[in-house]
């Protein structure tokens, strides 16, 4: 299994992997100390390889390490958290993802 390095590109407000010529990423916005994950982008050439799930997992680990609260506006991220409820602890108070 390949190991990818997670980069927090604060200038572009996205977490990203660099895989060859491709940059799968999760866009975010910071507001009042909370992080809002807004969109996941996976290049077509990398679809179906499990990279998206690994990207979400690495991003959630970083958010946990930083001790900030999360608002998952991205449907892919919200779905991942629903399937892996151990990450519910990161959600900002009052945020429910059903």
C-alpha positions in Angstrom: 0.0 0.0 0.0 1.4 3.4 -1.0 2.1 6.0 1.6 1.1 9.6 0.8 2.2 12.7 2.6 -0.5 15.1 3.6 0.2 18.8 3.0 -1.8 21.6 4.5 -1.7 24.2 1.8 -2.8 27.2 3.9 -2.5 29.6 1.0 -5.0 27.7 -1.1 -7.0 26.5 2.0 -6.8 22.9 1.1 -5.3 19.7 2.4 -3.6 17.8 -0.4 -1.6 14.9 -1.6 0.9 15.2 -4.4 0.7 12.0 -6.5 2.6 12.3 -9.7 1.0 15.1 -11.7 -2.1 15.0 -9.6 -3.2 16.8 -6.5 -6.3 15.3 -4.9 -7.4 17.7 -2.2 -10.0 18.7 0.4 -10.9 22.4 0.4 -11.6 24.1 3.7 -12.4 27.4 5.3 -11.4 28.5 8.8 -13.9 30.6 10.8 -13.8 31.5 14.5 -11.2 28.7 15.1 -13.3 26.0 13.5 -12.6 24.2 10.2 -15.3 23.8 7.5 -14.4 21.1 5.0 -16.2 22.2 1.9 -15.2 20.0 -1.0 -13.2 16.9 -1.9 -11.6 16.8 -5.4 -10.2 13.5 -6.7 -8.8 13.5 -10.2 -10.6 10.9 -12.5 -7.3 9.0 -12.9 -7.1 8.3 -9.2 -10.8 7.4 -8.7 -11.6 4.0 -7.1 -8.2 3.4 -5.5 -9.2 4.2 -2.0 -7.1 7.4 -2.0 -10.1 9.6 -1.1 -10.8 7.6 2.0 -7.2 7.8 3.0 -7.1 11.5 2.4 -10.2 12.1 4.6 -8.6 9.9 7.3 -5.4 11.9 7.2 -7.2 15.2 7.3 -9.4 14.1 10.3 -6.2 12.9 12.1 -4.7 16.4 11.5 -7.8 18.2 12.7 -7.8 16.0 15.9 -4.1 16.7 16.5 -4.7 20.4 16.1 -7.6 20.2 18.6 -10.1 22.2 16.4 -13.7 21.5 15.8 -15.1 20.4 12.4 -18.1 21.3 10.2 -18.2 18.8 7.4 -20.0 20.6 4.5 -18.6 18.2 2.0 -20.9 15.2 1.4 -18.0 12.8 0.9 -16.4 13.7 4.3 -19.8 13.6 6.1 -20.5 10.2 4.6 -17.1 9.0 5.8 -17.7 10.2 9.3 -21.2 8.5 9.4 -19.5 5.2 8.4 -16.7 5.8 11.0 -18.4 7.3 14.0 -15.3 7.5 16.1 -14.8 10.8 14.3 -18.0 12.3 15.6 -16.1 13.7 18.5 -14.5 16.3 16.1 -17.9 17.8 15.2 -18.6 21.3 16.3 -21.3 21.4 19.0 -24.7 21.5 17.4 -23.6 19.9 14.1 -25.3 16.7 13.2 -24.7 14.6 10.1 -27.6 12.2 10.4 
